[in-house]
């Protein structure tokens, strides 16, 4: 949707609402209360997130050791933040960035659904017929005053303001229902029969998708139930729909993120809520009987609000019990349904023209932008992907064998042969590197969360490293001209020098290709990078002496010597650019998260 169309639709919606407000004061009061409630929930989420700081990310990284710990994190995080969507999106961001695995994320999603039931209990308790405005008014004052007490004080004040606006919103919605629906008959809403129940479930889904908050939908349901405008059975069907609607919102965000790992978890969230809703509908009669019986034992037989909260809890617990034994199977199914995207194959001599033949970024998703560490992890993965593409393109531009980087070390005789082709370096750059480079820079430019000095340094280092990969490809283009031309000539000292230069560059590239961060510990990787650097330094000195020796012996002239030394410089630019992704130092907080996640994932295996 373009910005102009969005503005037009917003203007039409505002005009329609203005007309409806003029026609009915009760409707205005209801909508104003809903706006206050949504604003209060937003303040609560932002304030609690700021107070938690990086501790929430650390807890998330620690939670994937066992499914039970993931479940507890999902429950606790959602109860603390009062937003299952926020916890779900943070989990999607961490999975998309490779910080946790899918199996660990599933347990967190299950826990987030259980933790979300705390919200309806709080709303049900808050809607017990007494006015909350007297509590909200002093909270507004205290929340504003807390804003002058530094960053933590502002965050705490944001939480207090959020609570105040939630209280005011509940009162306004309750009063709005009394005024707006005074002559409303609950019997007009379909309650009996499968069609009526499905219609109410669909209404709950639609309301949650529009409001982008299951809490807001549940608050409206509770207010209508308290005002006598809904019966318990109708409220139950609407609540089931609100549960499904919350996962639909998460699923849409995950699907649009473009990252396969995040899409798998978003799909799991949708499947969990759909199956839970289906079970609740199939077992609607026995579950309702159980709720009524339990409410009598617990002392709230005549309290429909608490009965609805109990039903909401029971059907979410039932969903977890059904899915819990199948976590591993579900993870395998999701990976089969949504396999990782492979880069388009590089076909020698073929120039990409269709959009599907151009390589795109793999690891960048919008959800990662909500956390500085998740964003940095996504950048690190994509930078590694860009480096791999750079190695591939340089090898192709220099007419190296197709398996020269990953297969057995090529036969020296093969490297000394005349070139088989002269690949188009510009076309290869556009096909394999340019798109990923542009998307990486665009992603880094979109981040809005605050970053400390170390994250800012990493951002600058990553941008520099990405630019150096591009420079390596451009260096290969310049080197290609003389290298392939000399290799096509008869044997000569100059040709043998180019053969050795290409063999040296290939050895360096193979060493860089072997530096897989998942397999090589950081200390060993640093030592190997230093070895590559030392080897390059020795070759540089020896090659320069060799060129000067050939010049003294009259085997080459000054122009040829200059070309050899210039091409040695291009080879050094290639090496420097291709090693740049491995040298961009990640922030300590991200390294700590990776370490914790590896420890947690290794713990079950050790047990």
Secondary structure by P-SEA (a helix, b strand, c coil): ccaaaaaaaaaaaaaaaaaaaaacaaaaaaaaaaaaaaaaaaaaaaaaaaaacaaaaaaaaaacccaaaaaaaaaaaaaaaccaaaaaaaaaaaaaaccccaaaaaaaaaaaaaaaaaaaaaaaaaaccccaaaaaaaaaaaaaaaccccaaaaaaaaaaaaaaaaaaaaaaaaaaaaaacccccccccccccaaaaaaaaaaaaaaaaaaccaaaaaaaaaaaaaaccccaaaaaaaaaaaaaaaaaaaaaaaaacccaaaaaaaaaaaaaaaaaaaaaaaaaaaaaaaaaaaaaaacccccaaaaaaaaaaaaaaaaaaaaccaaaaaaaaaaaaccccccccccccccccccccccccccccccccccaaaaaaaaaaaaaaaaaaaaaaaaaaaccccccccccccccccccccccccccaaaaaacccaaaaaaaaaaaaaccccccaaaaaaaaaaaaaaaaaaaaaaaaaaaaaaaaaaaaccccaaaaaaaaaaaaaaaaaaaaaacccccccaaaaaaaaaaaaaaaaaaaaaaaaaaaaaaaaccccaaaaaaaaaaaaaaaaaaaaaaccccccccaaaaaaaaaaaaaaaccccc
